[in-house]
């Protein structure tokens, strides 16, 4: 299946199960179980984990196409955490995927292992209270543990949301026994885990930005002022150019990051893509809301489902400053002579 075919197939699923009214209901209920069920039945929730490990097969590029479609529909499920992050962690040590809703624990927390028991507090866990299983990297060990929604009981959870009303819960482990564990290989580090999380956010943002550009173009053709569509006014055309320009920039940066990851590197490209997506989020939301005017600020019009997510996602996966500092430090360490080669070749020159 080609990238376009995979994207189209996923978009059809989201169009059926992640309509704007479904997103609204999920924001109130804290999840969308019917959508997750549909993703599991299609196998999309397991990509890119290989078939040998109980997944649906597929590559990182496949997972990114699914996430682009999810972002375009503001899908209220932990798809990035389940496949691109959690699935990758499990696959790296040969652990099979569990049945049910799963999410990934962000790195950089106080979590630690004592034998097979897990201790510590983890904030900002995506859809934590809905997770039957959680996957994380703890003290160099990949762990699979019961989540707060595990049928047999799990860790305590304190619910919270981001600006898009997506669950970002605090999960407290107090000696819960892990379901499975395995020492992580040398290439699976906390930094690489951050990169995977950031790649997932960029893919979601790319989808949302493209959807906003299409929504705004359609509105500019339908809305008339002074006897003609507002899209014919130069000021509005400037906004439309910004929207489609940023959609192309972020998609191109995402493609470059995926290509680098599949070549066994990609830290530099992922950092650049995240910074470009964060910048695009500010430009795109401003241009879209200015074009839509007052209607774009209402709850009845769906623009806010996408713009609120962009505002939230730009601060996640380490945030803009984390990646700016990392890229800046890497370039400074390599010296001035490495700057232009890095622009040309990315992580072939700078890790």
Residue, then its C-alpha position, 0 to 999 in steps of 0.5 A: x500500500x502506498x503512502x497516499x493509499x494508507x493515508x486515504x484509508x486512515x482518513x476514511x476511518x477517522x471521517x467515520x469515527x472522529x467527526x467533530x461531534x465525536x471529538x466534542x463528546x470525547x473532550x467531555x468524556x475523556x476518551x473515544x472508545x469506539x474510535x480506539x476499537x475501530x483502530x484496533x480492528x483495522x490494525x492501525x493502532x499497532x503500526x509500525x510494530x512488525x507482524x512477528x511481534x503481534x503488530x500489523x506490520x508497517x514502517x515508521x513512514x506508515x505510522x507517520x501517515x496514520x498520524x497525519x490523518x489523525x491530526x487532520x481529524x483531531x482524533x482523540x486517542x493516544x495513537x502516537x503513544x500506542x504505536x510510534x512510541x510504545x510499540x517501538x519500545x516493546x519491539x526493540x526488546x521483542x515484547x509482544x503488544x498487549x490487548x487494550x488501550x495503551x500509552x507511553x510514559x514520557x521520559x525524564x521523570x522520577x520513575x524507578x524500578x525496585x526488582x519488578x515493582x515500579x515507583x514514582x510519579x509521572x505527569x502529563x501521561x497522554x490519556x493516562x486514565x484510559x490506559x489499560x497498559x503503559x510502556x516506558x523506559x526506566x533505568x535502561x529497562x523497557x517496562x510494560x505495566x498495568x495502567x490506571x484502567x487495567x481490569x485487575x487494578x493499576x496505579x493511582x491517577x490524577x486527571x488533567x487536560x491540556x488546552x485542547x482538552x486532551x487528557x494529560x494525567x498524572x500517574x502515581x506508581x506505588x509498587x505496582x508489579x510490571x507485566x514484562x521487562x527487558x533491558x533496552x539495547x544500547x540504541x534505545x536511550x532517553x534522548x531517542x525516546x524524546x525524538x520518537x515522541x517529537x516525531x509523533x507530535x510533528x506528524x499530528x501537527x502536519x495533519x492539523x495544519x493541512x486540514x486548517x489550510x483546506x478548511x480556510x480555503x474552502x471558507x474563503x471561497x464560500x464567504x462573501x463580502x461586498x458582493x464577492x468571495x473574501x478569498x479574492x481580497x488581497x489581505x485574505x490571499x496573504x493569509x491563504x498563502x501563509x497557510x499553504x506555505x507552512x503546510x508544505x514546509x512542515x510536511x517537507x520537514x516531516x518527510x526528511x525526518x522520516x527518511x533520516x530515521x529509516x536510515x538509522x539516524x534522524x535526531x537533527x532532522x526531528x529537532x528541525x521539524x519540531x521547531x518548524x512545526x512549532x513556528x508554523x502553529x503560531x503562524x497558521x492559527x493566526x492566519x486561519x482565525x483572522x480569515x474566519x473572523x468571528x465565526x472561527x472563535x465560536x464553539x459551533x465552528x470546528x476550527x478550534x478543534x484543530x487550532x487548540x491542538x496546535x497550541x497544545x502540541x507545540x509545547x509538548x514533546x520537550x517544547x520548542x526551547x528544548x530542541x533549539x538548545x539541543x540543536x544549537x549545542x550540537x552545532x556549536x560543538x562541531x564548530x563553524x565549519x560544520x554549519x553549512x554541511x549540517x544544513x545540507x546533510x543534517x544528521x550525517x554531519x551533526x547528531 
